[in-house]
Amino acid sequence: MNIDQLDHDLIALLRQDARAAVATLAKKLSVSRGTIVNRMQKLADSGVIVGYTVKLKPGVTMDDVELAV
């Protein structure tokens, strides 16, 4: 798969905040929301993006996190 500069920039933004809204990403990259959605899907379908994760604040352990189901 060819990854161009837009893909690199999108990945960089997602690494900073994987929960960023598509509209926010589109605005930061000066492209349409549809372009972002298509690029994210392409990156996922090709296995470049395999998931999203949560980072805990330093010092917080799983014992500090309450599960609300």
ZASETI-315690 format. One record per atom (N, C-alpha, C, O): x, z, y; atom name; chain; residue in one letter. Coordinates in nm, 2 decimals, always signed. Layout:
BEGIN
> px, pz, py, lumba, doba, sepa
> X, Z, Y, CA, A, A;
...
end
This chain:
BEGIN
> px, pz, py, lumba, doba, sepa
> +0.08, +0.00, -0.12, N, A, M;
> +0.00, +0.00, +0.00, CA, A, M;
> +0.09, +0.00, +0.12, C, A, M;
> +0.18, +0.07, +0.13, O, A, M;
> +0.05, -0.08, +0.22, N, A, N;
> +0.12, -0.09, +0.35, CA, A, N;
> +0.07, +0.02, +0.44, C, A, N;
> -0.05, +0.02, +0.46, O, A, N;
> +0.15, +0.10, +0.49, N, A, I;
> +0.11, +0.20, +0.59, CA, A, I;
> +0.17, +0.17, +0.72, C, A, I;
> +0.29, +0.16, +0.74, O, A, I;
> +0.08, +0.14, +0.82, N, A, D;
> +0.13, +0.10, +0.95, CA, A, D;
> +0.14, +0.22, +1.05, C, A, D;
> +0.12, +0.34, +1.00, O, A, D;
> +0.17, +0.20, +1.17, N, A, Q;
> +0.19, +0.30, +1.27, CA, A, Q;
> +0.06, +0.39, +1.29, C, A, Q;
> +0.07, +0.51, +1.30, O, A, Q;
> -0.05, +0.32, +1.29, N, A, L;
> -0.18, +0.39, +1.31, CA, A, L;
> -0.20, +0.49, +1.19, C, A, L;
> -0.24, +0.60, +1.21, O, A, L;
> -0.17, +0.44, +1.07, N, A, D;
> -0.18, +0.53, +0.95, CA, A, D;
> -0.09, +0.65, +0.97, C, A, D;
> -0.13, +0.77, +0.94, O, A, D;
> +0.03, +0.63, +1.01, N, A, H;
> +0.13, +0.74, +1.03, CA, A, H;
> +0.08, +0.83, +1.13, C, A, H;
> +0.09, +0.96, +1.11, O, A, H;
> +0.03, +0.78, +1.24, N, A, D;
> -0.02, +0.87, +1.35, CA, A, D;
> -0.14, +0.95, +1.30, C, A, D;
> -0.15, +1.07, +1.34, O, A, D;
> -0.23, +0.88, +1.23, N, A, L;
> -0.35, +0.95, +1.18, CA, A, L;
> -0.31, +1.06, +1.08, C, A, L;
> -0.36, +1.17, +1.09, O, A, L;
> -0.22, +1.04, +0.99, N, A, I;
> -0.17, +1.14, +0.90, CA, A, I;
> -0.10, +1.25, +0.97, C, A, I;
> -0.13, +1.37, +0.94, O, A, I;
> -0.03, +1.22, +1.08, N, A, A;
> +0.04, +1.33, +1.16, CA, A, A;
> -0.07, +1.42, +1.22, C, A, A;
> -0.06, +1.54, +1.22, O, A, A;
> -0.17, +1.36, +1.27, N, A, L;
> -0.28, +1.44, +1.33, CA, A, L;
> -0.35, +1.52, +1.23, C, A, L;
> -0.39, +1.64, +1.25, O, A, L;
> -0.38, +1.47, +1.11, N, A, L;
> -0.45, +1.54, +1.01, CA, A, L;
> -0.36, +1.65, +0.95, C, A, L;
> -0.42, +1.75, +0.91, O, A, L;
> -0.23, +1.63, +0.95, N, A, R;
> -0.14, +1.74, +0.91, CA, A, R;
> -0.15, +1.86, +1.01, C, A, R;
> -0.13, +1.97, +0.97, O, A, R;
> -0.17, +1.83, +1.13, N, A, Q;
> -0.19, +1.94, +1.23, CA, A, Q;
> -0.32, +2.01, +1.22, C, A, Q;
> -0.33, +2.13, +1.23, O, A, Q;
> -0.43, +1.93, +1.19, N, A, D;
> -0.56, +1.98, +1.18, CA, A, D;
> -0.65, +1.89, +1.09, C, A, D;
> -0.70, +1.80, +1.14, O, A, D;
> -0.65, +1.93, +0.96, N, A, A;
> -0.73, +1.85, +0.87, CA, A, A;
> -0.88, +1.85, +0.89, C, A, A;
> -0.95, +1.77, +0.83, O, A, A;
> -0.92, +1.94, +0.98, N, A, R;
> -1.07, +1.95, +1.01, CA, A, R;
> -1.10, +1.88, +1.14, C, A, R;
> -1.22, +1.89, +1.18, O, A, R;
> -1.01, +1.82, +1.20, N, A, A;
> -1.04, +1.75, +1.32, CA, A, A;
> -1.15, +1.65, +1.31, C, A, A;
> -1.16, +1.58, +1.21, O, A, A;
> -1.24, +1.65, +1.41, N, A, A;
> -1.35, +1.56, +1.40, CA, A, A;
> -1.30, +1.41, +1.41, C, A, A;
> -1.20, +1.38, +1.48, O, A, A;
> -1.38, +1.32, +1.35, N, A, V;
> -1.34, +1.18, +1.35, CA, A, V;
> -1.34, +1.13, +1.50, C, A, V;
> -1.25, +1.06, +1.54, O, A, V;
> -1.43, +1.18, +1.58, N, A, A;
> -1.44, +1.14, +1.72, CA, A, A;
> -1.31, +1.18, +1.80, C, A, A;
> -1.26, +1.11, +1.88, O, A, A;
> -1.27, +1.30, +1.77, N, A, T;
> -1.14, +1.35, +1.83, CA, A, T;
> -1.02, +1.27, +1.79, C, A, T;
> -0.94, +1.23, +1.87, O, A, T;
> -1.01, +1.24, +1.66, N, A, L;
> -0.90, +1.16, +1.61, CA, A, L;
> -0.91, +1.02, +1.67, C, A, L;
> -0.80, +0.97, +1.72, O, A, L;
> -1.02, +0.96, +1.68, N, A, A;
> -1.04, +0.83, +1.74, CA, A, A;
> -1.00, +0.83, +1.88, C, A, A;
> -0.93, +0.74, +1.93, O, A, A;
> -1.04, +0.93, +1.96, N, A, K;
> -1.00, +0.94, +2.10, CA, A, K;
> -0.85, +0.95, +2.12, C, A, K;
> -0.79, +0.88, +2.20, O, A, K;
> -0.79, +1.04, +2.04, N, A, K;
> -0.64, +1.06, +2.05, CA, A, K;
> -0.56, +0.93, +2.01, C, A, K;
> -0.46, +0.91, +2.07, O, A, K;
> -0.62, +0.85, +1.92, N, A, L;
> -0.55, +0.73, +1.88, CA, A, L;
> -0.60, +0.61, +1.94, C, A, L;
> -0.55, +0.50, +1.92, O, A, L;
> -0.69, +0.62, +2.03, N, A, S;
> -0.75, +0.51, +2.11, CA, A, S;
> -0.80, +0.40, +2.02, C, A, S;
> -0.78, +0.28, +2.04, O, A, S;
> -0.88, +0.44, +1.92, N, A, V;
> -0.94, +0.34, +1.83, CA, A, V;
> -1.09, +0.39, +1.81, C, A, V;
> -1.13, +0.50, +1.86, O, A, V;
> -1.17, +0.31, +1.75, N, A, S;
> -1.31, +0.35, +1.72, CA, A, S;
> -1.32, +0.45, +1.61, C, A, S;
> -1.23, +0.46, +1.53, O, A, S;
> -1.43, +0.52, +1.61, N, A, R;
> -1.46, +0.61, +1.50, CA, A, R;
> -1.46, +0.54, +1.37, C, A, R;
> -1.42, +0.59, +1.26, O, A, R;
> -1.52, +0.42, +1.36, N, A, G;
> -1.53, +0.34, +1.24, CA, A, G;
> -1.39, +0.31, +1.19, C, A, G;
> -1.37, +0.32, +1.06, O, A, G;
> -1.29, +0.28, +1.27, N, A, T;
> -1.16, +0.26, +1.23, CA, A, T;
> -1.10, +0.38, +1.16, C, A, T;
> -1.03, +0.37, +1.06, O, A, T;
> -1.12, +0.50, +1.22, N, A, I;
> -1.07, +0.62, +1.16, CA, A, I;
> -1.13, +0.65, +1.02, C, A, I;
> -1.06, +0.68, +0.93, O, A, I;
> -1.26, +0.63, +1.02, N, A, V;
> -1.33, +0.65, +0.89, CA, A, V;
> -1.28, +0.55, +0.78, C, A, V;
> -1.25, +0.59, +0.67, O, A, V;
> -1.26, +0.43, +0.82, N, A, N;
> -1.21, +0.33, +0.73, CA, A, N;
> -1.07, +0.36, +0.68, C, A, N;
> -1.03, +0.35, +0.57, O, A, N;
> -0.98, +0.40, +0.78, N, A, R;
> -0.84, +0.43, +0.75, CA, A, R;
> -0.84, +0.55, +0.66, C, A, R;
> -0.76, +0.56, +0.56, O, A, R;
> -0.91, +0.66, +0.69, N, A, M;
> -0.91, +0.78, +0.60, CA, A, M;
> -0.96, +0.74, +0.46, C, A, M;
> -0.90, +0.79, +0.36, O, A, M;
> -1.06, +0.66, +0.45, N, A, Q;
> -1.11, +0.62, +0.32, CA, A, Q;
> -1.00, +0.54, +0.24, C, A, Q;
> -0.98, +0.56, +0.12, O, A, Q;
> -0.94, +0.45, +0.31, N, A, K;
> -0.83, +0.37, +0.25, CA, A, K;
> -0.71, +0.46, +0.21, C, A, K;
> -0.66, +0.44, +0.10, O, A, K;
> -0.68, +0.55, +0.29, N, A, L;
> -0.57, +0.64, +0.25, CA, A, L;
> -0.61, +0.73, +0.13, C, A, L;
> -0.52, +0.76, +0.05, O, A, L;
> -0.73, +0.77, +0.12, N, A, A;
> -0.78, +0.85, +0.01, CA, A, A;
> -0.79, +0.76, -0.12, C, A, A;
> -0.74, +0.80, -0.22, O, A, A;
> -0.85, +0.65, -0.10, N, A, D;
> -0.86, +0.56, -0.22, CA, A, D;
> -0.73, +0.52, -0.28, C, A, D;
> -0.72, +0.50, -0.40, O, A, D;
> -0.63, +0.50, -0.20, N, A, S;
> -0.50, +0.46, -0.25, CA, A, S;
> -0.41, +0.58, -0.29, C, A, S;
> -0.30, +0.56, -0.35, O, A, S;
> -0.46, +0.70, -0.28, N, A, G;
> -0.39, +0.82, -0.33, CA, A, G;
> -0.29, +0.87, -0.23, C, A, G;
> -0.21, +0.96, -0.26, O, A, G;
> -0.28, +0.81, -0.11, N, A, V;
> -0.19, +0.87, -0.01, CA, A, V;
> -0.24, +1.01, +0.03, C, A, V;
> -0.16, +1.10, +0.04, O, A, V;
> -0.37, +1.02, +0.06, N, A, I;
> -0.43, +1.15, +0.09, CA, A, I;
> -0.50, +1.19, -0.04, C, A, I;
> -0.59, +1.12, -0.09, O, A, I;
> -0.46, +1.31, -0.09, N, A, V;
> -0.52, +1.35, -0.22, CA, A, V;
> -0.61, +1.47, -0.20, C, A, V;
> -0.67, +1.52, -0.30, O, A, V;
> -0.61, +1.53, -0.08, N, A, G;
> -0.70, +1.64, -0.05, CA, A, G;
> -0.67, +1.70, +0.08, C, A, G;
> -0.58, +1.66, +0.15, O, A, G;
> -0.74, +1.81, +0.11, N, A, Y;
> -0.72, +1.88, +0.24, CA, A, Y;
> -0.71, +2.03, +0.20, C, A, Y;
> -0.76, +2.07, +0.10, O, A, Y;
> -0.64, +2.10, +0.28, N, A, T;
> -0.61, +2.24, +0.25, CA, A, T;
> -0.63, +2.33, +0.36, C, A, T;
> -0.65, +2.29, +0.48, O, A, T;
> -0.62, +2.46, +0.34, N, A, V;
> -0.63, +2.56, +0.44, CA, A, V;
> -0.50, +2.64, +0.44, C, A, V;
> -0.45, +2.67, +0.34, O, A, V;
> -0.45, +2.66, +0.56, N, A, K;
> -0.33, +2.75, +0.58, CA, A, K;
> -0.38, +2.88, +0.64, C, A, K;
> -0.46, +2.88, +0.73, O, A, K;
> -0.33, +2.99, +0.58, N, A, L;
> -0.36, +3.12, +0.63, CA, A, L;
> -0.26, +3.16, +0.73, C, A, L;
> -0.14, +3.12, +0.73, O, A, L;
> -0.31, +3.25, +0.82, N, A, K;
> -0.22, +3.30, +0.92, CA, A, K;
> -0.11, +3.38, +0.85, C, A, K;
> -0.14, +3.45, +0.76, O, A, K;
> +0.02, +3.38, +0.90, N, A, P;
> +0.12, +3.46, +0.84, CA, A, P;
> +0.08, +3.60, +0.83, C, A, P;
> +0.03, +3.66, +0.93, O, A, P;
> +0.11, +3.66, +0.72, N, A, G;
> +0.07, +3.81, +0.70, CA, A, G;
> -0.06, +3.83, +0.64, C, A, G;
> -0.09, +3.94, +0.59, O, A, G;
> -0.15, +3.73, +0.64, N, A, V;
> -0.28, +3.74, +0.57, CA, A, V;
> -0.26, +3.71, +0.42, C, A, V;
> -0.21, +3.61, +0.39, O, A, V;
> -0.32, +3.80, +0.34, N, A, T;
> -0.31, +3.77, +0.20, CA, A, T;
> -0.45, +3.75, +0.15, C, A, T;
> -0.55, +3.77, +0.22, O, A, T;
> -0.46, +3.70, +0.02, N, A, M;
> -0.60, +3.68, -0.03, CA, A, M;
> -0.67, +3.81, -0.04, C, A, M;
> -0.80, +3.81, -0.04, O, A, M;
> -0.60, +3.93, -0.05, N, A, D;
> -0.67, +4.06, -0.06, CA, A, D;
> -0.74, +4.08, +0.08, C, A, D;
> -0.84, +4.16, +0.08, O, A, D;
> -0.70, +4.02, +0.18, N, A, D;
> -0.75, +4.04, +0.32, CA, A, D;
> -0.88, +3.95, +0.34, C, A, D;
> -0.95, +3.97, +0.44, O, A, D;
> -0.90, +3.86, +0.25, N, A, V;
> -1.00, +3.76, +0.27, CA, A, V;
> -1.12, +3.80, +0.18, C, A, V;
> -1.11, +3.82, +0.06, O, A, V;
> -1.24, +3.81, +0.25, N, A, E;
> -1.36, +3.85, +0.18, CA, A, E;
> -1.44, +3.72, +0.14, C, A, E;
> -1.45, +3.63, +0.23, O, A, E;
> -1.48, +3.71, +0.02, N, A, L;
> -1.56, +3.59, -0.02, CA, A, L;
> -1.71, +3.61, +0.00, C, A, L;
> -1.76, +3.71, -0.05, O, A, L;
> -1.77, +3.53, +0.08, N, A, A;
> -1.91, +3.53, +0.11, CA, A, A;
> -1.98, +3.42, +0.04, C, A, A;
> -1.97, +3.30, +0.09, O, A, A;
> -2.05, +3.44, -0.06, N, A, V;
> -2.12, +3.34, -0.14, CA, A, V;
> -2.26, +3.35, -0.13, C, A, V;
> -2.34, +3.27, -0.18, O, A, V;
end
